Amino acid sequence: MPTLIDKPQAVDLLRNQFQALAALCSDLTEDQWDRPTCLPGWTVRDVLSHIIGAEAMLLGEQAPVADISGIQHIKNPIAEANELWVQSMRDHNGEQMRARFTDVTARRLAALDLMTQADFDAPSWTPAGRDETYGRFMRIRHYDCFMHEHDIRDALGEPPRVDPNDLRSATDEVATGLGYIVGRRAGMPDGSRVRFALIGPVNRTYLVSVDGRAALVESFDGEPTVRLELALTRFLRLTGGRHDKAPDRPGDVVISGDRGLGEQLVANLAFTI
């Protein structure tokens, strides 16, 4: 069933997310722009370039021409398209990066402000599939930008930004993939029951049952096979395939129940491209 997203709330989340990124990058030194992130081959500059490129494409701009033939970490067509924008901005200084980001996000917000709830409810291609809505696409855009903000924060040694509204939206997006994570990525056996307890500014509990296929459920008949308890911010980083190294990141995952299956699950939480 297509996901319906409240348009004013989604646009406000994107607006605030763009403001957070602008503030984070407002006074970076050239050394900080060149700081490597946890994403293969990408610096802080490259992460912001990717966001600029994604928003530019949504405005209908064509991807630039760039030589990406020697880049080894490209795995799929989406990554190839992303890399064209990233490569095209690798010689930009901080002032140029900030100017491009301010320009493209201002134009995107102006376009979004003109859209109606009906526009957000309309069918749209999304990275999650074609049978979805434009509003779902914008929730994914918020999730992507939120994750990349924290890629930059991690590279700079900055603590997470724990805005409850951002955390709720990002976690709602990840929750749509929990069945895939448990059943396909982690390969939990039929009959398994997994309880995720997420702790932080926003507390969430998710139950996933494997009965032929893995899916979110309201309750279990019996005790969970595996229980994972962890900070919600760490859950978002792990399901996003990030392995942050900063010492002030939230604590470890607590596994109870079947320890072997729990460790198998934790090792396969990543589900994003």
N, C-alpha and C positions, 0 to 999 in steps of 0.2 A: 504494500500500500504506500503511495507517495507520501512523503513527509511534508506537512504544512508547518511553516515557520512564520511567526509574527514579524511582519515587515518592519515596523518602527523599532522593535527591540533588536532585530538583526542589524539594521543600519547603525543604530547607536553603538552596538558592540564593535562594529568595524570602525566607526569614527573614533571611539576611545582607543581601539587597538592601534590605529594609525598614529594617534597622538602619543601613545606610549612609545612607539618605535621612534618617532621624531625626537622625543625628549631623550631617549636612550642614546641616540646618535648625534645629539646636538653639538657636542664639543669634543668629539673623539680626535685624538692625535693621528697622524698618518701611520704611526706604528700600530695603533689600535685598529685602524681600518684593515691593516694587513695581518691581524692576529688570526691564526688558524682556529676553526671551530671543530666540533665533533663530526661535522658532515664531511665526507671524503672530498678532498681537494678544494674545499670552500673556506675562504676567509670571511671575516665580518663584512667586508665590502661585497663579497660574492652573495652572501645571504640577502643583503638589502637589494642587490641587483636582481635577484630572483623575484623578490616581492614586487619590485618596480615592473619587471617584465610581465608577471602574471596580471597585474592590474592594467598594464598597457594593452595586452592582448584582449582583455575584456572590454576595452574601449574601441576595439577593432583595429589596432595598430598591427602592422606586419612585423614579424620577427626580423631582427637585423641579420645581415650576412656576416658570418664569422667563421674562422677556421677552427673547428673543434676536432679535427681528425686525430690529434695526438692525445686526447683526453681518455684515460683508461676507465674511469668510474661510471661512464654512461652505460646504462643497462637496458633502456627501453626508449620508445619514441617520445614519451613525456619528458624524460630526463634530457634527451637530445634537444628538445625545444627550449627547455629551461636553460641549458648551457649556452645557447646562442645569445641570449640576453646577458648572461653572466659574463661571457667572454667579451662582449661588446663594451662592457663598462670597466674592464680591469685596469684601464689607464686613467680612470676618473679620480680626481682628488676628493677630499671630504666635502668641500663646498659644492662641487658639481653633483655629488651623490645626494646631498641634502636638497639641492634645488630640484633635481629630477623626482625625488620621492615626494616632495611637497606638491609639485605640479601634478603628477599623475594621481595621487590620492585625492587631491582637491577636485579634479575632474571626475574621478570615479564616484565620490560622494555626491557631487552635484547630479550625476546621472541616476544614482540610487534614490536620491530624495524625490526625483520626479516620477519614480515608479509607484504603482499602486499595490495593494494587497493582492489583487487579482494577478498582477504581473508576477508576484512572488509565488503564487500558487500554480502558475502555468507550468506545463511539462518542460523539462530542460535536460540536456546532457549534463552530467556531473562526473567528477572523478570516481564516484561510487556507482555509476551506471546511468543508463539512459532513461529508465522508468522512474524519474525523480522530478523534483520541482526546482525552480530557480532559487527559491528560498533555501532549500537544502544546500544548493551550490554555495550560497553566501555563508551558510553556517560552516561549510567546509573551508571557505576562504578565511573566515575568522580563525578557525582551528589552525590552519596552516600558518597564518601570520602570528598567532599566539605561540605556536611551537618555535617558529623562527626567532621571535623576540627572545625566547629563552635559550636558543642556540647562541645568540649574541651575548646574552647575560652570562652564560656559562663560560664563553671564551674570554670575557672581560673580568671574570671573577666576581660578578655581581650576584646578589641573592635573587631568588625567584620573586616575581611580582604576583602576589596572591589575592587578586581581586575576585571576590566570590562570583560575580556575574560571568567573568571570563572562564573561571573554572567550571561553572555549571554547564555553559555552552560547549566547552571543549570536551568535557566528560560525557555529555549527551551524545556527541558525535562518536567518540570512541566506543560507547556502549553498543552502538549499532554493529560493531565488529566483534563483539565478545563471543558469539557463537562460532564465527570463523576462527578466532584465536584458539578457543578451547578444542574445537573439533578437528580443524584442518591443520593449523599451524602446530599446535602441541600434540595432536593425535591422541587425545584422551580416549580411553576405551569405552565401549558402549556400557551404559549403566553408571558412568561417573557423574558425580554431582559436585560442582565447584561453587564455593562462596567467596566472593570478593568483598572485603570490608575496607573501604577507603576513608582515610581519616585526614582532617585538616579544616580549613575555613569552611569547606563544604564536605559533609559526611555522606557517603553513598554506600549502599549495599546492593550487590548484583548477584543473582543466582543463575547458574547455567547448568542445565541438565543434558546429558548425552543419551538420547533414545533414538537410535538410528541416525539422527543428526543432532548437533548441539544447538541449543536455543535458550534464550532467556526465559525464565519461568518465575511465577509469583511465589512458589513455595516448593519444598521438597517433601517426599515421603521418606522420612528417615534422616539420618545425619549426613552432612556433606562428606564426600570422599576426600576432598582437599579444601582447606581454608587458607586463603591468603589475606594477610592484613598488612597494609602499607599506607604511607602518606599519599594522598591523592596526587600531589605534584610529582611524586616519584612514579606513580602509576602512569601518568601522562607521558613522562619521559621514556619509560620502558616500553609502553605500547607504541610509542613513536619511533622506536629503534635507537634511542639516544642512550649513551652510556657516559654520563657526566662524571668528571673527575674531581670537581671542586670539593674540598673537605666539608663545606657547610651544607651540602645537599641533605635532604631528608633521609631518615634512617632506613635500615635494611628491611627487606620483605620478611615477615614472620609467616612461616609455613607450619600448619598443623594438619593432622590426618595422615594420609599416605605421603610420606616424605619424598619417596622416589618420584611419584607422579607430580607432586608439588614442584620439585626442582625441574622436572621436565617442562612443566607449564611456564615457570618463571623464565626459563631459557628460551622460550618461544613466544613471548608476549608481543613482539614487534609485528605490526600488521600493515604499516603504511609503506608506500612505494619508496 
